[in-house]
């Protein structure tokens, strides 16, 4: 998991190669103008939803219990949260990252 202002980029390390990860992280960091730590996370299905368990990401604007938008592509999940202006930027970035990943894998 990589954290940016209002954005978490969660990558399945078994399905996404290092070069693709580097491209996604560089794009997000450049677009958001921020990057925080990378950390392990765990994604699991809870009922009809995904639950992402991760270390605190308060520096990126995430608080325990936040309901966040989720965008997916093969091997990647982008989670967004934040204030209205920040959320718009984060949501746009999420769409861009998902499109970039889909283009890389040809889906």
C-alpha positions in Angstrom: 0.0 0.0 0.0 1.2 3.5 -0.9 -0.3 6.6 0.6 -0.8 10.0 -1.0 -3.1 13.0 0.0 -6.6 11.4 0.1 -5.5 8.3 -1.9 -4.3 4.8 -1.0 -2.8 2.7 -3.8 -3.1 -0.9 -2.9 -1.2 -3.3 -5.1 -1.2 -7.1 -5.2 2.5 -7.8 -5.3 1.9 -11.3 -6.7 0.1 -9.9 -9.8 1.8 -6.6 -10.6 5.4 -6.4 -11.6 7.9 -3.9 -10.0 8.0 -1.7 -13.2 4.2 -1.3 -13.3 4.2 -0.5 -9.5 6.9 2.2 -10.0 4.9 3.8 -12.9 1.7 3.9 -10.8 3.5 5.3 -7.7 5.4 7.9 -9.7 2.2 9.0 -11.5 0.3 9.3 -8.2 3.1 11.2 -6.4 3.5 13.6 -9.3 -0.2 14.3 -9.6 -1.0 14.6 -5.9 2.3 16.4 -5.0 2.7 14.1 -2.0 3.8 10.6 -1.0 3.8 9.1 2.5 5.1 5.7 3.6 4.5 2.4 1.9 3.2 -0.3 4.2 1.7 -3.8 4.1 -2.1 -4.1 4.0 -4.5 -6.9 4.0 -7.7 -7.0 1.8 -10.5 -9.3 2.6 -14.2 -9.7 1.7 -16.6 -8.8 4.5 -20.2 -9.4 3.5 -20.7 -7.8 0.1 -17.8 -5.4 0.6 -14.0 -5.4 0.6 -12.3 -4.5 3.8 -8.8 -3.1 3.7 -6.9 -3.5 6.9 -3.8 -1.3 7.0 -1.6 0.7 9.3 -2.9 4.2 10.2 -2.7 6.6 7.3 -3.8 9.8 9.1 -1.0 11.7 7.3 -2.8 10.9 4.0 -6.2 12.0 5.4 -7.6 8.5 6.4 -9.1 7.9 9.8 -10.5 4.7 11.3 -14.0 4.0 10.1 -13.9 6.2 7.0 -16.2 5.2 4.2 -14.1 5.7 1.1 -14.5 5.4 -2.7 -12.9 2.4 -4.3 -11.7 2.0 -7.8 -10.3 -1.3 -9.1 -8.2 -2.6 -12.0 -6.4 -6.0 -12.3 -4.1 -6.4 -9.3 -4.8 -2.8 -8.1 -7.2 -1.1 -5.8 -7.3 2.7 -5.4 -9.1 4.1 -2.3 -10.1 7.8 -2.0 -11.3 9.9 0.9 -11.1 13.5 1.9 -12.4 17.1 1.8 -14.5 18.0 -1.2 -11.7 19.7 -3.3 -9.2 17.1 -2.3 -11.7 14.3 -2.9 -12.3 15.5 -6.5 -8.6 15.5 -7.2 -8.2 12.1 -5.5 -11.1 10.6 -7.4 -9.8 11.9 -10.7 -6.4 10.5 -9.9 -8.0 7.1 -9.0 -9.7 7.0 -12.4 -6.4 7.8 -14.1 -4.5 5.1 -12.2 -7.1 2.5 -12.9 -7.1 3.4 -16.6 -3.3 3.3 -16.7 -3.3 -0.1 -15.1 -5.9 -1.5 -17.4 -3.9 -0.2 -20.4 -0.8 -1.9 -19.1 -2.6 -5.3 -18.9 -4.7 -4.8 -22.0 -8.2 -5.0 -20.4 
